[in-house]
């Protein structure tokens, strides 16, 4: 094939973008996987290019989708096939005359936004592995201009997000939490460094299994000072509680601003008419539930991979779970909306603010330290309502950090006495 390609007319510039789609399909091993799109754009005329499949093992790739991350060799086979058997897949889809580009520019999911708007810096970028991985083979085809170029935001949003990815969704799909905005993208002040600290704290909490030591939704009081700037600090009080259990299949951590709302959630959990989790969520507040990767916002999944955020391994090494499948922290504000005139009740979910996420970070770290020391226990019967503490714990926070620097925050942690009547009314 290479000899034939070198004789093809050379014209135009191609941008080859290898994108990890926000969709799930069944992989070769039976586990869901996120497929990859190999999209070639002829930048001078706006054509999206693909190819006809061949009848040999080398050329059978055909389409521009892969269930595994394409290697440089796979991308090269695809590009060669696009040169020799090109088809246009946008506008009026049609077969085209064979041709080769004068230049090929590459980007992938992790480098799509790199140096966007700074073209003077693109020439030396090799962060996208396909630049160096394909350079020599393309040179052998007479294509000597091989470099990096990012992907325009409008293209990513309108073509990939707006057209291609929705077409990957199964029929009658119900958009769930995986389509919530990512923390980095939606929370003002959220940085990759803080994400790393927050996810590490959540992973430590999941490994500590607090539901084995604390009664479900038993409020724990946290008091700490938050320094806003050198001359301004505020004292914050919040109430956190372990939610659910690993055996029950639903587990996490809930935060309330007042003891009254935390107590309401506790009494709904233990004295409600049924055991529906929504019953306790009706008290509102914020929650971090640990869920599967398939229910995690795609932007959080991509950022975990890009920045190396930590996920707790599945306990016991579940053979039925893919690596990193479980224990993904999903941070949400929960607002219960009562349906009127027979309408169904709903739970509205949004992402917390940076100061609220810092509260989760500190609470996770404080709870884990006291669980490991054996001091924080409140599990059995009416003893779960008894007051205990306070304990003082110092925790490092990376909220607002750009480069991983931390500030030390002192937490006063206690179990407040819980007093309620049989109907669950706080006294």
Buried (B, 14 or more C-beta within 10 A) or exposed (E): BEEEBEEBEBEBBBBBBBBBBBBBEEBEEEEBBBBBBBBBBBBEEEBBBBBBEBEEEEBEBBBBBBEEBBEBEBBBBBBBBBBBBBBBBBEEEEEBEBBBBBBBBBBBBBBBBBBEEEEEEBEEBBEBBBBEBBBEBBEEBBBEEBBBBBBBEEBBEEBBBEEBBEEBBEEEEEEEBBEBBBBBEBBEEBBBBBBBBBBBBBBBBBEBBBBEBBBBBBBBBBBBEBEEEEEEEEEBEBBBBBBBBBEEEEBBBBBBBBBEBBBBBBBBBBEEEEEEBEBBBBBBBBBBBBBBBBEBBBBBBBBBEBBEBBBBBBEEEEEEBBEBBBBBBBBBBBEBEEEEEEEEEEEEBEBBBBBBBBBBBBBBBBBBBBBEEEEBBBEEEEEBBEEBBBBEBEBBBBBBBEEEEBBEBEBBBBBBEBEBEEEBEBE
